[in-house]
Amino acid sequence: MRVRVFQSADSLARALARDVAQAMAAAPSIVLGLPTGRTPIPLYRELVQLHRAGRADFSQAVTFNLDEFAGLAGDDPRSYHAFMRRHLFDHVNLSRRRIQFLDGAARDAARECARYERAIVRAGGIDLQILGLGANGHVGFNEPARALVAHTHCARLKPATRRANAALFGNRVAAVPHEALSMGMATILYGRRIVLLATGAAKARCVQRMIEGPVTTRLPGSFLQLHRHAEVWLDRPAAARLM
């Protein structure tokens, strides 16, 4: 994996926003895979600023988000769909019909996951997949386990993951769903280029294990070692344990 280390989370976000804007300029119909959570918020803020300055055009781009909480409709303010509208979609010229999202409220989760896989294939696959890294090494909602599910699926969330998402639910861990729909590891690895972001000292140990340790289902992020065009973008605190 190619590792890039930046002085701060903000400088990382500015550099990646410029990178994404340049990728959209070079290939206007680019297919983007997008994450949620705290880590990408600075990136989305920078992309909005670039768009307002006339330097980022989303008009022909297509987006697929990594995951969504099971049981939540897209118009639920606690949903990841609502999160993306607040932080990016409502502030750039991205057509709603080009925004692809898992329906957390679907009655048949397996059918919804299969639909999403087909939609990615019809779009030609994901050109640039951006990822965050959970404190336990998860990407998307692919949690550490004895085995990982290859394709989009309904995942059972670990207690640590539910605690990490409590802010969306009034800081009430009990209100966080126990399940979520998520791209699988193979779906993620099919992306032509992958950029994983990790910031903050709390991620340093996990980053070290992901990059320097073995490929293991106990740390799903380690599977990026198998990808030909995977990059890890870190701030200095997140990179502190790397040799």
Buried (B, 14 or more C-beta within 10 A) or exposed (E): BEBEBBEEBBEBBBBBBBBBBEBBEEEEEBBBBBBBBEBBBBBBBBBBBBBEEEBBBBEBBBBBBBBBBBBBEBEBEBBBBBBBBEBBBEBBEBEEEBBBBBBBBBEEBEEBBBBBBEBBEEBEBBBBBBBBBBBBBBBBBBBBBEEBBBBBBBBEBBEEBBBBBBEBBEEEEEEBBEBBBBBBBBBBBBBBBBBBBBBBEEBBBBBBBBBEBEEBBBBBBBBBBEBEEBBBBBBBBBBBBBE
